[in-house]
Amino acid sequence: MRLSPRVAALCVGLLASHHVAATELPQRWVSAGGALSEWVSALGGESKLVGVDTTSQHPETLKALPSIGYQRQLSAEGILSLRPQILVGTEEMGPPPILSQIRNAGVQVELFSAQPDLPALQSNLEHLGKLLGAEGRASKLFQAYQQQLDQQKVRITQAQLSQPSPGVLVLIGHAGGKPLIAGKDTSADWLLQRAGGHNLATHTGYKPFSVESLISLDPEVLVFADRALSGEEARAALFKENPILSSTRAAKDGRVIELDPTLLVGGLGPRLPDELKKLSDGFFPGTAKQ
């Protein structure tokens, strides 16, 4: 059966419009996870964000967006009220039943890796690049990131020729109280090692410390991140709530370095290479500067 020219043209038009709709990229985004939100912005997608979680603090402009709460304790109602087309987050995002509710409401949910390593970052950027229609930009960002890390590696190798790697502990706390020690397979450990430090913690993940273990480890450098306070206020709270820290070599030598806690959420973020320089300057005073 032959179709009339008019009907044939109509069919072609319908097929074309269906193809456009099928490949149309989401325009209303919600992002959970500090590093992931930073990459969305770096890839040119900040104008598409209609909401972010509380760990998404950079760039500063993200603070003006509606908050969906903490990435591990999301609310379906709060997210759906923003009428998003897509929710992006890492496997840290949840709880799972809430994500199922959001999917069932017709929102595209995309999960990314929070694993602190370069293969995971490359995969994340490729995935984000496709969702944003910025594959080329994603590739260039990863190449530049890798180049920065290569340069950092050279700096550390040179520094270690004249100074040994210091023993370091990374403490993560809230208003100084009950800090956790960052162990293996964490973003903090990844950051510490590439800054040239030796992580004295041998466990995996984040765990509370005992007074006895802290005394026996006696770190040369303390790196701390506080989720509630910053600056001198955070430092004072840390030592007030944990006076045993004052007896460590790190405290006695004044080698206590503050770290922005949002750097440790959502995998490897775009600000980490700059933070590596700051840490390595503290680990190798006088030798790691360019």
C-alpha positions as a printed Julia matrix, in Angstrom:
290×3 Matrix{Float64}:
  0.0    0.0    0.0
  1.33   3.38  -1.05
  0.99   6.33   1.31
 -0.06   9.69   0.01
  2.67  12.36   0.09
  0.77  14.19   2.86
  0.49  11.09   5.09
  4.11  10.13   4.41
  5.29  13.6    5.39
  3.21  13.42   8.58
  4.78  10.07   9.51
  8.28  11.4    8.93
  7.49  14.41  11.11
  6.16  12.25  13.92
  9.23  10.01  13.82
 11.54  13.01  13.88
  9.75  14.6   16.82
  9.84  11.29  18.69
 13.6   11.05  18.13
 14.11  14.58  19.49
 11.98  13.83  22.55
 13.83  10.56  23.17
 17.22  12.25  23.05
 16.26  15.49  24.81
 18.53  16.17  27.76
 17.06  16.9   31.22
 16.86  20.61  32.0
 15.79  20.66  35.66
 18.46  19.08  37.87
 18.77  18.29  41.57
 22.2   17.22  42.82
 23.27  15.51  46.07
 26.96  15.28  47.0
 29.38  18.2   47.17
 31.94  17.01  44.63
 29.27  15.91  42.15
 27.51  19.28  42.32
 30.83  21.03  41.74
 31.42  18.96  38.62
 27.94  19.77  37.3
 28.84  23.44  37.68
 32.3   22.97  36.12
 30.68  21.27  33.13
 28.45  24.27  32.52
 25.3   22.82  34.07
 24.84  25.13  37.04
 21.98  27.01  35.36
 20.06  23.73  35.21
 20.25  23.1   38.95
 17.01  23.77  40.84
 18.13  22.26  44.15
 21.17  20.82  45.94
 21.93  19.03  49.21
 23.6   20.58  52.25
 27.07  19.32  51.31
 26.96  21.26  48.02
 28.6   24.5   49.14
 30.84  25.32  46.16
 30.79  27.39  44.13
 29.23  29.98  46.45
 26.31  30.51  44.07
 24.97  27.04  44.92
 24.1   28.24  48.43
 21.31  30.35  46.96
 19.51  27.27  45.61
 16.75  25.45  47.52
 18.16  22.78  49.87
 16.99  19.16  49.73
 18.65  18.34  53.06
 21.53  15.98  53.78
 22.36  13.53  51.0
 21.9   10.42  53.17
 18.55  11.58  54.61
 16.6   12.87  51.64
 12.87  13.55  51.51
 10.87  12.63  48.42
  8.35  15.39  49.05
 11.02  18.09  49.24
 12.71  16.96  46.06
  9.52  16.46  44.05
  8.3   19.94  45.03
 11.14  21.32  42.88
  9.71  19.5   39.81
 13.07  18.02  38.76
 13.57  15.94  35.65
 16.69  14.3   37.06
 18.28  13.64  40.46
 22.01  12.9   40.49
 24.01  11.65  43.44
 26.52   9.02  44.53
 25.87   5.66  46.16
 26.03   7.6   49.45
 22.66   9.14  48.54
 19.52   7.77  50.17
 17.73   6.18  51.84
 16.89   3.66  49.07
 13.09   3.67  49.65
 13.07   7.46  49.05
 14.97   7.02  45.8
 12.39   4.44  44.7
  9.58   6.91  45.43
 11.31   9.55  43.36
 11.81   7.13  40.45
  8.17   6.05  40.64
  7.18   9.71  40.36
  8.83   9.81  36.94
 12.11  11.47  37.9
 15.29  10.12  36.33
 17.69   9.03  39.12
 21.35   8.64  38.21
 23.89   7.22  40.66
 27.62   7.92  40.48
 30.62   6.49  42.28
 31.99   8.11  45.45
 35.07   5.89  45.26
 38.17   8.08  45.71
 40.18   7.09  42.66
 40.82   8.34  39.14
 38.99   5.57  37.22
 35.82   6.38  39.17
 36.27  10.09  38.51
 36.79   9.51  34.8
 33.64   7.38  34.63
 31.67  10.01  36.58
 32.76  12.81  34.27
 31.96  10.8   31.16
 28.49  10.03  32.51
 27.82  13.62  33.55
 29.16  14.86  30.23
 26.62  12.75  28.33
 23.73  13.86  30.53
 24.69  17.52  30.06
 25.65  17.26  26.41
 29.2   18.28  27.32
 31.27  15.19  26.52
 34.15  17.19  25.06
 34.35  19.48  28.06
 34.27  16.5   30.43
 37.2   14.9   28.64
 39.26  18.1   28.8
 38.48  18.57  32.51
 39.68  15.06  33.3
 42.87  15.51  31.3
 43.62  18.79  33.1
 42.9   17.13  36.46
 45.28  14.3   35.7
 47.95  16.76  34.63
 47.61  18.66  37.92
 48.04  15.41  39.85
 51.13  14.52  37.82
 52.64  17.9   38.65
 51.8   17.38  42.31
 53.51  13.99  42.25
 56.72  15.63  40.99
 56.56  18.24  43.77
 56.17  15.55  46.44
 58.95  13.4   45.02
 61.29  16.38  45.18
 60.17  17.26  48.72
 60.76  13.72  49.95
 64.4   13.92  48.89
 65.1   16.21  51.83
 62.29  15.39  54.29
 60.59  12.12  55.25
 56.83  11.8   54.91
 55.2   12.84  58.19
 52.85  10.58  60.13
 49.38  12.14  59.86
 45.91  11.65  61.31
 42.81  13.13  59.7
 40.01  13.92  62.17
 36.44  14.56  61.06
 34.16  16.08  63.68
 31.16  18.22  64.52
 31.73  21.25  66.77
 34.85  19.54  68.07
 33.03  16.6   69.63
 33.8   12.92  69.08
 35.85  13.16  65.89
 36.3   10.18  63.61
 39.66   9.14  62.21
 39.82   8.76  58.42
 41.2    5.37  57.42
 41.84   3.62  54.13
 39.46   3.84  51.13
 38.32   7.35  52.01
 38.67  10.62  50.14
 40.63  11.94  53.12
 43.18   9.12  52.81
 43.47   9.69  49.05
 44.11  13.38  49.68
 46.6   12.74  52.48
 48.68  10.26  50.49
 48.92  12.45  47.4
 49.98  15.36  49.56
 52.91  13.21  50.69
 51.69  12.22  54.14
 51.69   8.8   55.77
 48.29   7.88  57.19
 48.83   6.41  60.65
 45.3    4.96  60.63
 45.21   1.4   59.31
 41.46   0.73  59.48
 39.0    1.18  56.6
 36.51   4.03  56.47
 35.86   6.44  59.35
 36.04   5.24  62.96
 36.15   6.85  66.41
 39.48   6.8   68.21
 40.41   5.81  71.75
 42.71   7.85  73.96
 45.13   4.94  74.12
 45.4    4.55  70.35
 45.89   8.27  69.84
 48.72   8.42  72.39
 50.46   5.45  70.78
 50.18   6.89  67.26
 51.43  10.36  68.29
 51.0   12.05  64.86
 53.49  14.58  63.56
 50.67  16.4   61.76
 46.96  16.66  62.55
 44.49  17.48  59.79
 40.98  18.25  60.99
 37.66  19.0   59.32
 34.66  20.26  61.29
 31.16  20.04  59.84
 29.78  22.81  62.05
 32.61  25.26  62.74
 35.56  26.75  60.88
 38.76  28.67  61.48
 40.04  29.37  64.97
 36.63  28.53  66.45
 36.82  25.01  65.04
 40.41  24.55  66.22
 39.58  25.73  69.74
 36.56  23.4   69.94
 38.62  20.43  68.8
 41.2   20.84  71.59
 38.64  21.78  74.22
 36.55  18.66  73.58
 39.62  16.44  73.09
 42.35  17.74  75.43
 44.5   14.65  74.84
 45.33  16.1   71.42
 47.42  18.8   73.1
 50.0   16.18  74.07
 50.68  15.09  70.49
 53.79  16.14  68.59
 51.53  17.81  66.04
 49.98  20.15  68.6
 53.29  20.89  70.34
 54.94  21.77  67.01
 51.96  23.77  65.75
 51.38  21.42  62.82
 47.57  21.38  62.87
 45.9   21.97  59.5
 42.24  22.67  58.82
 40.45  20.95  55.92
 37.13  21.93  54.34
 34.8   18.95  55.03
 32.87  19.46  51.78
 36.01  18.36  49.94
 35.44  14.85  51.24
 31.86  14.3   50.03
 30.79  12.82  46.72
 34.1   11.43  45.46
 37.02  13.36  43.99
 36.05  16.98  43.37
 37.55  19.74  41.21
 39.08  21.63  44.17
 41.2   18.74  45.43
 44.35  19.47  43.37
 44.59  22.95  44.92
 44.02  21.5   48.38
 46.86  19.05  47.76
 49.3   21.95  47.4
 48.11  23.47  50.67
 48.51  20.18  52.55
 51.89  19.32  51.06
 53.22  22.75  52.05
 52.21  21.87  55.62
 53.69  18.38  55.4
 57.0   19.59  53.93
 57.53  23.16  55.16
 59.98  25.11  53.07
 60.47  22.46  50.41
 57.13  21.72  48.71
 56.51  25.25  47.43
 56.83  26.09  43.8
